[in-house]
Amino acid sequence: ALKYQKKFTEYSERIDSLTQTVAFSCKEDQTTNVTAVLLREGGSLGFNIVGGRLCTDDNDGSSNEGIFVSKIVEKGPADKDGGLQIHD
């Protein structure tokens, strides 16, 4: 039981660290719609996203919902010049 509890705690901490969101600005004039066409390689599109939660800008109280690119897999489908960037 102790071994299970230790592993559970390790996994929980890892999940928490992976799901923490970075504070993004929510100002409407800083948003851009992005359309990307990617072909899966090995079942992956080559990027991760975070978000989908209400984002509030502490400076002026504005808010916006959105999803953001949190990771681009090196040499993956999304890792192309002119393609997706972290924070898109």
Secondary structure, DSSP 8 states (H G I E B T S, - for coil): -HHHHHHHHHHHHHHHHHH--------GGG----------BTTB-SEEEEEEEEEE-TTT--EEEEEEEEEE-TTSTT-STTS--TT-
